[in-house]
Amino acid sequence: MAFVLEIFPAWLRYFFQPAMDVYFATLMWIRGPPRDVKKELDTRHDNIIKGYIEAVNMAREAQNGGYWPIRVTESGTFATVPNPDDPEAPVDFVDAIAKSVDFAMAKQYAPA
């Protein structure tokens, strides 16, 4: 803000300051008291992770014991599973999660 105001002479900045104070104080008053953003973000993050876990489990169950590139461990974390046909091939973690979510969405919203 100082960078923007330095182009004006000092006597004009003297009058800008109270006007800016009133403007920003009004904005803060309209927004209301600050909320607990960290708690809200943690809740959203947990909901996303729960959704991923549901998607991975749904996709693995639908394969009837066949190969699926990702699984949920006992501790609730994700682990990639090497392809039994090519164990040396790398498994892309993000791609496996995306495939699981796509599969779960298609299965959940498929017409009955």
Backbone hydrogen bonds in HBPLUS format (Angstrom, degrees):
<---DONOR---> <-ACCEPTOR-->    atom                        ^
c    i                          cat <-CA-CA->   ^        H-A-AA   ^      H-
h    n   atom  resd res      DA  || num        DHA   H-A  angle D-A-AA Bond
n    s   type  num  typ     dist DA aas  dist angle  dist       angle   num
A0004-VAL N   A0001-MET O   3.11 MM   3  5.24 120.4  2.48  98.1 112.1     1
A0005-LEU N   A0001-MET O   3.04 MM   4  6.34 161.0  2.07 154.4 159.6     2
A0006-GLU N   A0002-ALA O   2.94 MM   4  5.93 130.8  2.19 145.4 155.9     3
A0008-PHE N   A0005-LEU O   3.08 MM   3  5.66 160.5  2.12 116.3 122.1     4
A0012-LEU N   A0009-PRO O   3.12 MM   3  5.51 130.2  2.38 106.7 118.8     5
A0013-ARG N   A0009-PRO O   3.08 MM   4  6.44 156.5  2.14 152.8 160.1     6
A0014-TYR N   A0010-ALA O   3.03 MM   4  6.21 142.3  2.17 146.6 156.3     7
A0015-PHE N   A0012-LEU O   3.06 MM   3  5.39 135.4  2.26 103.2 114.3     8
A0016-PHE N   A0012-LEU O   3.07 MM   4  6.44 141.9  2.23 142.6 154.1     9
A0017-GLN N   A0013-ARG O   3.14 MM   4  6.22 157.9  2.19 154.4 155.9    10
A0020-MET N   A0016-PHE O   2.89 MM   4  6.11 157.2  1.94 162.1 169.4    11
A0021-ASP N   A0017-GLN O   2.98 MM   4  6.21 155.5  2.04 152.2 159.4    12
A0022-VAL N   A0018-PRO O   3.02 MM   4  6.26 161.1  2.06 149.5 153.3    13
A0023-TYR N   A0019-ALA O   2.97 MM   4  6.16 159.9  2.02 145.8 151.8    14
A0024-PHE N   A0020-MET O   2.88 MM   4  6.04 177.5  1.88 158.4 158.4    15
A0025-ALA N   A0021-ASP O   2.90 MM   4  5.86 155.1  1.96 144.9 152.7    16
A0026-THR N   A0022-VAL O   3.03 MM   4  6.07 152.4  2.11 142.6 149.4    17
A0027-LEU N   A0023-TYR O   3.08 MM   4  6.42 154.4  2.15 145.2 152.4    18
A0028-MET N   A0024-PHE O   2.96 MM   4  6.19 160.1  2.00 149.3 154.0    19
A0029-TRP N   A0025-ALA O   2.97 MM   4  6.14 150.3  2.06 142.0 150.4    20
A0030-ILE N   A0026-THR O   2.93 MM   4  6.17 154.5  2.00 150.4 156.7    21
A0031-ARG N   A0027-LEU O   3.05 MM   4  6.27 159.2  2.10 150.0 155.2    22
A0032-GLY N   A0028-MET O   3.30 MM   4  6.45 139.3  2.48 138.2 147.3    23
A0037-VAL N   A0035-ARG O   2.91 MM   2  5.70 117.4  2.31 114.7  97.7    24
A0040-GLU N   A0036-ASP O   3.19 MM   4  6.43 159.4  2.23 147.0 153.1    25
A0041-LEU N   A0037-VAL O   2.84 MM   4  6.07 159.7  1.88 157.1 162.1    26
A0042-ASP N   A0038-LYS O   2.92 MM   4  6.12 157.2  1.97 149.5 155.9    27
A0043-THR N   A0039-LYS O   3.01 MM   4  6.23 154.3  2.08 146.0 152.6    28
A0044-ARG N   A0040-GLU O   3.04 MM   4  6.31 158.5  2.09 146.4 152.1    29
A0045-HIS N   A0041-LEU O   2.88 MM   4  6.07 159.5  1.92 149.4 155.3    30
A0046-ASP N   A0042-ASP O   2.94 MM   4  6.14 161.0  1.98 148.2 152.9    31
A0047-ASN N   A0043-THR O   3.02 MM   4  6.25 153.5  2.09 146.4 153.4    32
A0048-ILE N   A0044-ARG O   3.02 MM   4  6.31 151.9  2.10 148.4 155.7    33
A0049-ILE N   A0045-HIS O   3.00 MM   4  6.29 163.5  2.02 154.8 158.8    34
A0050-LYS N   A0046-ASP O   2.93 MM   4  6.14 159.7  1.97 148.5 154.1    35
A0051-GLY N   A0047-ASN O   3.03 MM   4  6.21 151.6  2.11 140.7 148.2    36
A0052-TYR N   A0048-ILE O   2.93 MM   4  6.29 152.3  2.01 149.1 156.9    37
A0053-ILE N   A0049-ILE O   2.92 MM   4  6.20 160.6  1.96 153.3 158.3    38
A0054-GLU N   A0050-LYS O   2.96 MM   4  6.20 160.8  2.00 148.4 153.4    39
A0055-ALA N   A0051-GLY O   2.95 MM   4  6.14 157.3  2.00 146.7 153.0    40
A0056-VAL N   A0052-TYR O   2.89 MM   4  6.13 164.2  1.91 156.5 159.9    41
A0057-ASN N   A0053-ILE O   2.97 MM   4  6.12 167.2  1.98 152.2 156.0    42
A0058-MET N   A0054-GLU O   2.89 MM   4  5.99 158.2  1.94 147.6 154.1    43
A0059-ALA N   A0055-ALA O   2.95 MM   4  6.10 158.6  2.00 147.8 153.5    44
A0060-ARG N   A0056-VAL O   2.95 MM   4  6.15 159.1  2.00 150.6 156.3    45
A0061-GLU N   A0057-ASN O   2.97 MM   4  6.10 161.4  2.00 149.0 154.1    46
A0062-ALA N   A0058-MET O   3.07 MM   4  6.19 149.4  2.17 141.8 149.8    47
A0063-GLN N   A0060-ARG O   3.20 MM   3  5.29 142.6  2.34  98.6 109.1    48
A0064-ASN N   A0061-GLU O   3.21 MM   3  5.59 165.3  2.23 111.5 115.6    49
A0066-GLY N   A0063-GLN O   2.98 MM   3  4.99 151.7  2.06 104.3 113.3    50
A0081-VAL N   A0069-PRO O   2.93 MM  12  5.01 160.8  1.97 122.9 124.8    51
A0071-ARG N   A0079-ALA O   2.87 MM   8  5.46 152.5  1.94 155.2 164.5    52
A0079-ALA N   A0071-ARG O   2.93 MM   8  5.46 154.6  2.00 153.8 157.4    53
A0073-THR N   A0077-THR O   2.76 MM   4  5.41 165.3  1.78 161.1 165.3    54
A0076-GLY N   A0073-THR O   3.05 MM   3  5.24 160.0  2.09 107.2 113.3    55
A0086-ASP N   A0083-ASN O   3.16 MM   3  5.29 128.2  2.45 100.7 113.6    56
A0089-ALA N   A0086-ASP O   3.12 MM   3  5.66 157.0  2.18 116.8 123.4    57
A0096-ALA N   A0092-ASP O   2.97 MM   4  6.15 151.4  2.05 147.8 156.0    58
A0097-ILE N   A0093-PHE O   3.04 MM   4  6.36 156.6  2.09 150.8 156.6    59
A0098-ALA N   A0094-VAL O   2.93 MM   4  6.16 162.4  1.96 149.2 154.5    60
A0099-LYS N   A0095-ASP O   2.88 MM   4  6.10 157.7  1.93 148.0 153.8    61
A0100-SER N   A0096-ALA O   3.02 MM   4  6.21 153.9  2.09 142.7 149.9    62
A0101-VAL N   A0097-ILE O   2.94 MM   4  6.23 160.3  1.98 154.5 159.4    63
A0102-ASP N   A0098-ALA O   2.88 MM   4  6.08 164.6  1.91 151.7 156.3    64
A0103-PHE N   A0099-LYS O   2.87 MM   4  5.98 161.0  1.91 146.8 152.4    65
A0104-ALA N   A0100-SER O   2.91 MM   4  6.09 163.5  1.94 149.3 153.9    66
A0105-MET N   A0101-VAL O   2.88 MM   4  6.03 159.4  1.92 151.4 157.2    67
A0106-ALA N   A0102-ASP O   2.93 MM   4  6.10 160.5  1.97 149.3 154.7    68
A0107-LYS N   A0103-PHE O   2.90 MM   4  6.09 156.5  1.95 148.7 155.6    69
A0108-GLN N   A0104-ALA O   2.82 MM   4  5.87 158.4  1.87 146.5 153.0    70
A0109-TYR N   A0105-MET O   2.96 MM   4  5.96 157.5  2.01 146.3 151.7    71
